[in-house]
């Protein structure tokens, strides 16, 4: 399928690892240009060296106040066709283990900057009459996961924001959707298995194996498979889908509307 994104320009958060890297490479394979966002400048430069004509980079912690404004200035007058809102999650903790400082930090890393970047670029897309915005959150927004109270809570707020904004801006040609991944073979899953290992004394590999057996399809997902859906949602083909939270979890969410 021709995704019709050849020569389009995308902002890709978390572009040096996991889902972000897989989506970045899938966009590049379709002929798109990207501005890759991540904290590790060396990894960003390595990606850029592989695709010198297609990749621009922005090395920063995008959740830090002021960085979205700096990003906007870097882009200048370039037209942004799509925005992938994606960053790492907070530490794995139970409610009892959290402090109020943890909650303040989680607000900044999981919600505040996402509101900022969406409100910065969505109006520009609306003015152009076209845009695709995609949030990567977690299946925990549909079915809470143990030891992830910060993620369970603040990601729900991000989804509430995205759903509301999607309704407001849909008439102007901009769609906003959320993908809710379950367990995948990415670095992000390691913190969950390490936490479980600390609690139970079981080896991380044993916990990983047990977790895979509990997934209805019988295995953990791969970032490349996840990216195929994400890139389609970032393309013109997804014009009739907006405000949706789509689970990609091997069947783990048990609700009817999972």
C-alpha positions in Angstrom: 0.0 0.0 0.0 1.2 3.5 -0.9 0.8 5.4 2.4 1.0 8.7 0.5 3.5 10.2 2.9 6.4 10.5 0.5 8.0 14.0 1.0 5.8 14.7 4.1 7.5 15.9 7.3 7.0 14.4 10.7 8.2 15.2 14.2 9.1 11.9 16.0 9.5 11.8 19.8 11.7 9.2 21.4 13.3 8.5 18.1 16.4 6.6 19.2 14.8 3.6 20.9 11.9 1.3 21.0 8.6 2.4 19.4 10.0 5.8 18.4 12.9 4.4 16.5 10.8 1.7 14.8 8.3 4.3 13.7 11.0 6.7 12.5 12.5 4.0 10.3 9.1 3.0 8.9 8.4 6.7 8.0 11.8 7.0 6.4 11.3 3.8 4.4 8.2 5.4 2.9 10.2 8.4 1.8 9.1 10.8 4.5 11.4 13.4 6.2 11.6 13.5 10.0 12.8 15.6 12.8 14.0 13.1 15.3 13.7 14.1 18.9 15.6 12.4 21.8 18.0 13.1 24.6 21.0 11.1 23.2 22.6 13.3 20.6 25.1 10.6 19.5 22.3 8.2 18.7 20.4 10.9 16.9 23.5 11.6 14.8 23.9 7.9 14.0 20.3 7.9 12.7 20.9 11.0 10.7 24.1 9.5 9.2 22.1 6.6 7.9 19.5 8.9 6.3 21.3 12.2 5.7 18.8 13.6 3.2 15.7 12.7 5.3 16.6 13.3 9.0 17.0 16.4 11.0 17.6 16.1 14.7 16.7 17.8 18.0 18.7 16.7 21.0 16.8 17.6 24.2 14.6 16.3 27.0 11.4 17.5 25.4 9.5 17.3 28.7 11.7 20.1 30.1 9.9 23.5 30.2 10.9 25.7 27.3 12.0 22.9 25.0 8.8 22.9 22.9 9.3 26.6 22.2 12.9 25.9 21.1 11.7 23.1 18.9 9.1 25.4 17.3 11.9 27.9 16.5 14.1 25.2 15.0 11.3 24.1 12.6 10.6 27.6 11.5 8.3 27.8 8.5 8.5 24.1 7.6 5.1 22.5 7.3 4.6 19.7 9.8 2.3 16.9 8.5 2.4 14.6 11.5 3.5 14.5 15.1 4.4 11.5 17.1 4.0 12.3 20.9 6.1 9.7 22.6 8.5 9.5 25.6 9.6 7.2 28.3 7.5 6.3 31.3 8.0 7.0 35.0 9.6 4.6 37.6 7.7 1.5 38.4 6.2 2.0 41.9 3.2 1.1 44.0 1.0 3.8 45.5 2.7 3.3 48.9 6.1 3.8 47.4 5.3 7.1 45.7 6.0 10.6 47.1 4.2 13.8 46.2 7.5 14.8 44.4 7.0 11.6 42.2 3.6 12.8 41.3 4.8 16.3 40.4 7.5 14.8 38.2 5.1 12.4 36.5 2.8 15.4 35.7 5.7 17.0 33.8 7.0 13.9 32.1 3.6 12.3 31.2 1.2 15.2 30.6 2.4 18.8 30.7 4.8 18.8 27.7 2.3 16.7 25.6 -0.4 19.4 26.1 2.3 22.0 25.2 3.5 20.3 22.0 0.0 19.5 20.8 -1.3 23.0 21.4 1.8 24.4 19.6 1.6 22.3 16.4 -2.1 21.3 16.0 -3.2 24.9 15.2 -0.5 25.2 12.5 -1.8 21.9 11.0 -5.4 23.2 11.2 -4.4 26.4 9.4 -3.0 24.2 6.6 -6.1 22.0 6.6 -4.3 18.8 7.3 -2.5 17.0 10.1 -2.0 13.8 12.0 -1.2 13.6 15.7 -0.5 10.3 17.4 0.1 9.7 21.1 1.8 6.6 22.4 0.5 5.8 25.8 -0.1 2.4 27.4 -2.7 -0.4 27.6 -2.8 0.7 31.3 -5.2 3.4 30.3 -7.8 0.6 29.7 -6.7 -1.9 32.3 -4.3 -0.7 35.1 -1.0 -2.5 35.5 0.5 -3.4 38.8 3.4 -1.4 40.1 2.7 1.4 37.6 0.4 3.8 39.5 2.1 6.9 38.1 1.7 5.7 34.5 -1.8 4.3 35.2 -2.9 7.7 36.4 -1.2 10.4 34.4 -1.5 8.6 31.0 -5.3 8.6 31.6 -5.1 12.4 31.8 -3.2 12.5 28.5 -5.9 10.3 26.8 -8.6 12.6 28.2 -6.8 15.6 26.7 -6.3 14.0 23.3 -9.9 12.8 23.0 -11.2 16.2 23.8 -8.9 18.0 21.5 -9.6 15.5 18.7 -13.3 16.5 18.8 -12.5 20.2 18.8 -10.1 20.2 15.9 -11.5 17.4 13.7 -13.5 19.8 11.4 -10.2 21.5 10.4 -8.6 18.4 8.9 -6.5 17.3 11.9 -6.9 13.8 13.5 -5.6 12.9 17.0 -5.4 9.3 18.1 -3.8 7.2 20.8 -2.1 3.8 20.6 -2.1 1.8 23.8 0.7 -0.7 23.7 0.9 -3.8 25.9 4.1 -5.8 26.4 6.6 -5.5 23.6 10.3 -6.4 23.2 11.5 -2.8 23.9 13.8 -1.4 26.6 10.7 0.2 28.3 9.4 -3.2 29.4 12.6 -4.0 31.4 11.8 -1.6 34.3 8.5 -3.5 34.8 10.2 -6.9 34.9 13.0 -5.7 37.1 10.5 -4.3 39.6 8.6 -7.6 39.7 11.9 -9.4 40.1 12.7 -7.2 43.2 9.4 -8.0 44.7 9.4 -11.8 44.1 13.0 -12.8 44.0 12.5 -14.5 40.6 15.0 -14.0 37.8 14.0 -11.4 35.2 14.1 -14.0 32.4 11.6 -16.2 34.3 9.3 -13.2 34.8 9.5 -12.3 31.1 8.7 -15.9 30.1 5.7 -16.1 32.4 4.4 -12.7 31.2 4.6 -13.9 27.6 2.6 -17.1 28.4 -0.2 -14.9 29.9 -0.6 -13.0 26.7 -3.4 -14.6 24.6 -1.3 -14.7 21.4 1.5 -16.3 23.4 4.4 -13.8 22.8 5.6 -10.3 23.3 5.0 -7.8 20.5 7.8 -6.4 18.3 8.3 -2.7 17.8 8.3 -3.1 14.0 4.8 -4.6 14.0 3.6 -1.7 16.2 5.2 0.8 13.9 3.2 -0.5 10.9 -0.1 0.6 12.5 1.4 3.8 13.8 2.6 4.9 10.4 -0.8 4.1 8.8 -2.5 6.3 11.5 0.0 9.0 10.6 -1.0 8.8 6.9 -3.8 10.3 4.9 -5.5 6.9 4.8 -6.6 7.3 8.5 -8.7 10.4 7.7 -11.9 8.9 9.2 -10.4 7.8 12.5 -9.9 10.3 15.3 -10.2 10.4 19.0 -9.6 6.7 19.3 -7.5 4.7 21.8 -6.4 1.6 20.0 -4.9 -1.3 22.0 -1.9 -3.2 20.7 -1.4 -5.8 23.3 -1.8 -9.3 22.0 -5.3 -9.5 23.6 -4.4 -8.7 27.2 -7.2 -6.1 27.8 -10.2 -8.1 28.6 -13.0 -5.5 28.3 -15.5 -5.6 25.4 -14.1 -2.3 24.2 -10.5 -3.2 24.7 
